[in-house]
Amino acid sequence: RYNITEAADGEEGIEKAQALIPDLIISDVMMPKKDGFAVTQAIRSNISTSHIPLILLTAKASLESRLKGLRRGADAYLTKPFSPQELALRIEKLIEIRRLLQQRYQNGPPSTSGDAYRQEDEFITELRAYVLEHIDDADLSGDRIGRHFGMSRVHLYRKLKALTDQSITEFVKAVRLQKALELVREGKYNVSEIAYQTGFSSVSHFSRSFKQAFGKAPSEV
């Protein structure tokens, strides 16, 4: 059901997480080199991996240990021996929550959702702002956006895909079209001007994309 990659210790786990950007991480607390708390902190403090759901497994049943894991950013904390069914359900629910987040981010700028998804909200908000700042640039690329956020194009793609289920190109195009819709409704510019102001290299491509996104041609809005 899931493709699983294993790591021998916490240090290797962090390296693999940063290289692969998995959909979810399950980590033991007691591990050589770096324990589960250090792994959680490393995952949460790296912009490429901060969005990844993380479950900690431990034999430490104390409240202090549990709170420590949750404070570091773990999404769930299971004490050994745990039920395999409970672990499977936790995995399923965390992935389901991510799918709901994808829908939320696809529907426009995120509304405030409290501390639970603050990092994700801030990232999407900053990414939208960067695209809007350069919206008239038809050559705005994933490499350039990635450099601005301190990550490679591949890591940006994986993070964005996890958060929105969109590629970099799809995300940028959606922001362009939403801005174009605002400009069309304002009525200050003609279709050709709006196309180039929002970074489309041709009016025909803009009109097709606009109609595909909103069900109407720009002239019909």
Secondary structure, DSSP 8 states (H G I E B T S, - for coil): -------SSHHHHHHHHHHH--S-EEEESS-SSS-HHHHHHHHHHSTTTTTS-EEEEES---HHHHHHHHHHT-SEEEESS--HHHHHHHHHHHHHHHHHHHHHHHTSS-----STTHHHHHHHHHHHHHHHHTTT-TT--HHHHHHHTTS-HHHHHHHHHHHHS--HHHHHHHHHHHHHHHHHHHTSS-HHHHHHHTT-S-HHHHHHHHHHHHSS-GGG-
